[in-house]
Amino acid sequence: MLRFLSQQNPSSSDDATQPSTQLRHSLMSSEIMDASLVDISTLSSQANVLSLPPELLQHILSFLDAEDLVSLRRVCHGFRTHAELEQLWLNLIRFNVPEQDVPTIPSPAPTYRELFLSHFPRWHLPRNKIWFSDDAYSGKLILVKFDPRRGSIEGYRLTAEKLPAISYPWSYKPSVRIHQVEPRVYASTEDPVLSIPLSLPCNAVSNSWRWMSTNNESSTRFPELLMRVGRPEQRINGSLMLSKNLPDESANAPSVGVWPPRTIPNMPRTRSSTSSGDKFASKGHRPQTIEEISNTTFRLRTWSHFTQGILSLGVRPGEEISTWSTLDPALYTPTPSKPYQGIFVGDYASHGCEFLLVMQTAEAPPTRDGMSDAESDDDGVDDGTGTRHRNYITALLAALREQHFIDDADFASMNNITVQGQSTNAHHPGGSEVTPNVPDPDGSIHQGAIEAIKLTGDVNVPRGEHTFIADDIGAGGLIRIAGEHPFKGARVVRSRGHVAHRFFREGKLNHYHEIATGANVEIDKFIPSQLFLISPDLLAQYWLPYGHISFYKRIDVDSLLAGAARERRSSEC
């Protein structure tokens, strides 16, 4: 048995800091205790685990997760004592919250064990911290944290308050306006979207133990958790539903509505809120075992109430259900070779400010390029060279030039050709001679694509959709190195901006689309644009047909969480 335990290497798991699940059912399991493998008569004298030094035994047990500790606790009084050691349960809490939120004392809970069990199995909410919803069109983005002072888990909506914009002509092309906005971004602590208070009645703790130990699959093992959300005067109740991931064949089926959207890669998916006819009441939508619980998605049910207390039964006026997903940190955490990745906030004029996921990927996703199936090749598939996309962009740029929305220099630079025998970098002073803001001597940074996906959206381009794509930020997509204020040193690359058809049913852009494609088709389009890589923390997008430039600024999630904690503490003083 000791040899078996000594072979467990925590670094071989997916996350070296996570309590290993490899030891599940190892202690006192039928395999270990099989009489054919172990001489039971000599076990107590030769391999009695309980006779080990306490420090060594505690170290061994630190590799177990909560379910394993529960199982071990039921073996005998000796193991029960060790399974209830406070340090083991504090380690489980420490794995799920940042170091600054690890409680130094379990208060307001009597013990760390009871504190952990009060929120089991929902610790993945603060562990993943960033969550975004599939609310119609706009969606929501929240930051979830554990409050060690109150022992609660709360989710605060991330808000970008749009301050007055500064608009001025672009010195490089005076007919283009630069719209510079410095939004105030904060987590709204007075209006929590998610609020799970510490609950310590005996039945709550015993229910947590029952969930982890029962084998009764016919019961509802993980009922909805009722809670009060929003400000008191809003009189909104809610309930949190655990969800389970779809199998790959369902998650990849185009006819199945899923969340997170398929624009976000490498994520488990569950059914979206609009894909359930029974409001997720059936057991098929809900996990029935610990292993089935999704650690990357959950659902919220909210409704209005007009009585005292939390309404749990009967009519629920204004009931709405939203599905939430987190993001893989690998998608938004910047690295030396992917410095532009992150969560950004950007200005969308009358729609206000919206939050984006900016990713650096090896290859940009294909699009319809503003063309219907009838306009595509016979087989409806691009030949892989991007010819249809380039031809469409060239035709659309030509139409825009004809109407004097762009000049010859813009037309040339967007098609990566020369004007009067000169490099496009030299068309305006200070182009090729300027030192780039982000040096890349070996080309390891500026390669592949940049994709920006809306985490919150609007009625034209909703959440979960691309807002702009730079297909190649390397040499193939480079237009110039900017030399003018406020973009000096920025790498300017070709991009395509996503616009929705609703704004252009009666507008001029739809007319240019007709010229480019030969048909009047009212669909979403990707229009020619330029992306300015000013720094890893600041991007700008030049929307050519609109004649304006907007900015996108990185947000610091950890700083926002720390600010929310300070604001919460000050409001309680």
N, C-alpha and C positions, 0 to 999 in steps of 0.2 A: 504493500500500500504506500509506504514512504517512497519507494522507488517510482511508483506511478505518479505521486504528487510532485516529486523532484523534477520529473520530465516536463512539467507544465511550464511553458515559457510565455510570460505575458506579452512579450514583444511580438509573438507570432500571430496575435489577433489583429483584426482590422484597425483597432485603435489601441495603442500600447497602454493608454491610461484608463481604458475601460475595464471594469471588473470582468475577468475572463468567463465566458460561458462554456469553455472547454471542460471545466470541472463539474458541470451539471451532472447530477446523478452519480458522481464518482464516489463521494463519501458514503460509506455504508450501503452501496448499491449491491444488487444481487450478483453482479459480476465479481465485485471485489470480495463479497462475503460468501461466494460459492464454495461449498465444502470441498469441491474437487480442486479448487485452486489454493485454498488456505486451510490449514489445520486449525479448526476452531478451538480445539482443546489447548493449543499453545498460543492462541492469539493474544490473550491477556498478558502473558508473560513476555512474548517476543515482539509484538507489534501493536501494543496498546497506544493508540494515538493520544488518548487523554493523559498518558504519562509523560508526554513530551513537555519540555519547558514551555510555560505560558507564552513567552515572547515568540518562540518558534511556531507554536500552534496558531497564534494570532496572525503571524505572517502568512501561514498557509491559508487560513480562512479569509484573508484579505483579497484573495483572488476569486472569491465566490460573489455572485450577485444576490439580489434580494430573494429570489425564488429558492436558490440553493440554501441560503441561511434559514429560510422558513422550513425547508425539508430537513435540514440538519437539526433544527430546534426540536423537531418531533421525534428524534431518535431516542434520546434518553435525557435525564436530568443534567448530566455532565455536559453534553453537547448543547443543551438548552442554555446553560450558563454562558458558554463560550459564544453561542450564536447571538446573544443579546448584549455583547460587549459594545459599549458606546462608540469606541474608536472605529469599529467595522461600519457602523451606520453613518458615522460622520464622513468616512471615506466615500460612501455612496453619494452623500449629499455633495461632497467636494467635486466629484466627477461631473455633476450636472450643473454647477453654477461657477461663475468666475471667482477667483481667489478673494476678491474684495467683498463678495457676497456670502462667503462661507461664515456661518454664525460661530462666534467664539463661545457662546453658551446656547443650549437648545431652547431657552425661553423665547416665546411664551409656551412652548411645549415642555412637558416634564422631562423628556429624554430625546436624544437624537433619533432613536428607533421610532418613537411615536411621531416625531416631526417628519421623518421620511415616509412613514406609512400613511400619514395624513394626505399626502399628495401622490401616492402611488396609485396607478401607473401613469402619471402625467408629468414626470420630471423631464421628458423630452421637450416640453414647451420652453422652459428657460434655457435648456441646454442649447437649443438651436437658435434661439433669440429672435431671428428675423422670420416673419410670416406674412404672406400676402394672400388676399382672398379673391374669389371669383364673383364678387358682387357685380351686378350688371353694369357693363361699360366701364365704370370708374374704378372698381375694386378698392381695396384698402391695404395699407401696409402698417403693420404693428411691430413694436419691439416688446418682447416678453422677458421679464426678469423676476427673480425671486427676491422678496423683501425680507431680509433677515430680522428686521426689527419687529415685524408683525407676523412673520412666518407664513406669508401669503405669496401667491403667484399672480402677477398682474400683467396685462398687455395694454400698452398705450399706443394710440394711433399716431403715426408719424405725420406731421402737418408741415407744409411749406407755405408760409404766409408771404404772398407776393407784395413786395414793397414797390413804390413808384420806380418805373424804369427810366433809364437814361438812353435816349435815342439820338444818334448822330451819324452823319454820312461817313462812309468808308473811304479813306484817302486813296486806296488802291483803285476804287471804282465808285466815284461820288454818287452815282445814281442808286447805290445800294445802301440801305440803312442798317446800322448795327444797333440791336436792342440789348442793352446790358442791364440785367436784373440781378440783384443780390437778395435772394429770398431768405427769410428768417425761418429756419428749420428747427422744430422742437417736437418732443413727445408730449402729447396732451395728457397730463396726469389727472386732470380734473374730470376727464370723460373716458374712463377705461372701457375698452372693448371687451376685455377679459378680466375677470376678478374671481380668484379662487381663494377664499379665506382659509385660515388654519381651522381644521375641524377635528376636535379631540373627544367627542363622546365615545363611549365604549363600543357602541355598535359600528362606528366609522372605522375604528382600528381593527375590530374583529372582521369587518367586511373585507378589509384589505388582505388580511391573512386568509380569509375564505376564498377570495378570488385566486390567490396564488396556489391554493392547495386542493381545491375541489376538482373532481373529474366529471362533474355533472354537466355535460355539454348542452342539455336541453334548457337550462336556466339562463336568464339574462345576467351574465356574469359581470358585465360592465355597463351598468345603467347610466343614463344621462345625469350629469351633475348640474343641479339647479344653482343659479347664482343671480345676483343683482348687478346689472351693468349700467354704464352711463352715469350721468348726474342724477341725484334724487328727484329733481323736478321733472325729469324726462319720463320717469315711471316706466322703465323698461326692464323686463325680466329676460333671462337667457338660460340656456343649458348647453353644456359642452358634450359633444359626442365623440367618442373614439372611433377611428375608421380603420379600414384595412386596405392593403394594396391590391390592385388588380393583377391577375396573372399577365404575363407578357403578351399573350395572344389577344387578350381583350384590350390591354393598354395601347397596343399598336393598331387596333382596328379603327379605320377612319370613321366608322359609323358610331363609335362610342365616345360620348362626351367625357373628357378626363380633366383632371387638375393635379399637378400643374400642367400648363399647356405644353404641347409638343415642341414649341419653339425653344423651350428650355431643356437642354440635353441631360442625359445621364441621371435622371431622377425617377424614383418609384412614382406611380400614379394611382389615383383613386378616381371614382366617379365624380363628375362635377355636380354642382347643386341642381342643374337643370336636367339631369339625366335620370332622375328617380321620380317615378309616378306616385310612390307611396310615402314621400317625404322621409325616406330612409327608415321607415318603421320596421321593415322586415329584417329577420336575422341575417339574411344573405349579405346585407350591407355592413354588418357589425362584427367585430372580432369576437370569437368565442373562446380563444385561448390567448395566453400571454404572447406566444410567438406570432399570432396574427395581428397584434396591435401595430399599426403603422407608426413609426417614429418620425415620419416626415409630413404627415397630413392629419387634420382633424376637422370637425365641423362645429359650427355654432348655430343654434336655433334661438331666435329672439322674437319677442312679442310685447305688446303694450299691456299694461294692467291698470286697473282703476280701483283696486282694493288694497287693504293693508297686507303686508307680508308678500311671500312669493307664491304665485299661482302655479300649482303643479298639475291640476286636472281641469277638465272641462274646456270651454271655448278659449282659444288664444287669439284675440284680435290682432290683425296685422302681422301674423306669423311669417317670418322669413328665415331661410336656411342659407348659410354660406359655407363653402368648403375652403380650407386654408392649407397652404403648403409652405414649407421652408425652402431654403436654397442650399445647395451643396457649397460649403465655403470655398471649394476649389474653383467655383465659377466666378466668385467676386473678390477673392483675396489676391492682391497684386503680388507678383513675384519679379525677380530680376529680369526674366525673359518675357513677362507679361505685365508690364507696369501700368497699363491703362485699365485693367480690370477693376471693377468696383461697383458700388451703388452710387448713382448720381442723381442730382435734381436738376431739372431743366425748365425753361420758360416756354409755354405753349400759348402765348398771347391771351386771347379771350378765355381760353380754357383754364388759365392759371398755371401753376407749377405742377409738374408730375415727376414721379420717381422712376428711374430706369435701372436695369441691370445691364452693365456694359461688360462684354466678354471678348477675349481674344481667342479666336478659334483657328484651327488649321485651314479650314475652307468655309467659305460663305454658303448659306443654304440657297438652293435654286428658288426662283420666283417665276410668276407668270409674266413678269415684265410688262404688265399692263395689257396683255394680249389674251383673248379668249381662246377656248379650245379650237374654235373654228378658224382662228388666225394662225394657229401653230402648224408645225409640220404634220404630215399625214398621220404619223404615229403619236402625235401629241407630246413627244419627248424631245428635249433639247439634245443636240448632238454631243454635248459635253464640252464644246469649245467656247460656249458663251456667245456664239454668233448672233442668235436671235436677240439676245439682250443688247449687244453692241449696236446692231442695226436699228433697233427700236430707239435707243438713246440718241443715236446720231440723227435719226429722222426727227425726233422731238426737239433736239437742240437746233436743228435747221429751221424748224417752224418758229421757234422762239426767237432766233436771230432775224428771221424775215420780218417779224413784228417788232423788232428793235427792243426786245426785253433783254437780250444779251448781245454783246458785240463780237467781233471776229476773234479777239483774244480769248474770251470765255469759250467760244465754240472750239477754238484750237486747243486750249488747255484741257478741256473736258474730254477731248478725243485724243489727247496725248500726241499732238502733231506740232509742227513749227509754223511760225508766222513770218513771212518774208525772209525765210532762211535763218531766222534767229531762234534760239532756244526759248521755250515758253518761260523758263526761269528768268530770262533776261528782258522780257517784255516790259516789265516795270523795274525801276531802280531797286537795287538791294536784294535781288532774288537769289542768285546762286552764290553770292559772296557771303551771305549771312551764316553764322555758326548755328547749327540746330540746337534747340533747347534740350533735346534728349539725344546725346551722342550714342551712336550705334556702330562702332568700328567693325565689328564682325558680322553685322546683319542679323544677330540673333533676336533682336527686339522687333524690328520692323519687318515682319513676315507674316503671312497668313491674313486673316480678316478680323475686323471688329464688328460685332453685332450688338446693337442696343435694343433691348426689349422692355416694353412698358410694364412696370409693376403696378402702376396706377394709370388710368387712361381717361378717355372721354368718349362722347357718343359717336365720334368719327373714327378714331383709331383707338379701340378699347384696350383694356389691360390684357397682357399676354401676347400682344402683337409686336412685331418689329416696328421701330420708329425710324431707324436708319441703319444702313449696312454699308461698310466699306469693304469691298470684295478683296482688295489687295492693298495693304498699307506698306508694301515693299516697293521695289523699283518699278514694278509693273503698274502700280496705281499712283505713283508720285507725280504730282503736278509741279510743285516748286517748294522752296523753303521761303516762307514769308519774310519780308524785310520791313514791313510797314507796321505802325502802331494800330491796334494793340496786340498784334499777332507776331511780332518780330521773333524769329527763330522757330516758329511753328512749322511743322511738317504738314503740307496741304496735300491731301489725297482725294481721289475720286470716290464718291459715295452715291448712294441712292436713298432718297427720303420717302417714307411711306405716307401717302395721303389717301383719304377716303373719298369715295365718289359723291357723298352727299353735298359737299361744298361746291361741286363743279358740274351739277346736272344742267345748270343754265349758264355756266361760266365759260370764260375763254379757254381755260386749260383743257376742257373737254373738246373744244374745237381743235386745239393743237394735237390732242390725242387722235382725233379723227384723221388729221393730216398725216400723222406718223404711222398709223395702222391701217388707214383706209376704211375704217368702220366706226360707228358711234356705239361704243360699248361702255356702259356705266358700271365699272368695277373698281376695286381698290387698285391704286397705281403706285409704282415706285418712280419718282421723278428725279432727274439729274440734280446732283448736289455736290458739295465739297465739304470734306471733314477736316477741321484744323486740329492737329494734335499739339496743343499749346504746351501742355505739361501733363504728367500722369494724373494730376488732380483737376485739370481744366481742359475741356474740349469745346469746340464751336462748330456749328453746322450752317453752311451757306445754302439756303434753299433757292436755287437759281430762278425758277419761275416766279417766286414771290418777291425776289429782290430784297431779302433781309437775312441777317445773320443772328442766330440765337446761341446762348451759352449753356453748358452743362458742367456742373461742379460736383466733385466728389463729396460725399458726406461721411463723417466719422461715426460709425454706429456705436462704438464703445463710449465715445465722449457724450453722445446723446443719451445713452443709458445712464451714465454717471450723472448727467444733468437732471434727468428725470428723478433719480434717487434723491438728489439734493432738494429739488423742488417739492418732492413728496414729504421729506422730513420737515422742511420749513412750513409747509401748510398745516402740519400737525402740531406745531409749536404754539 
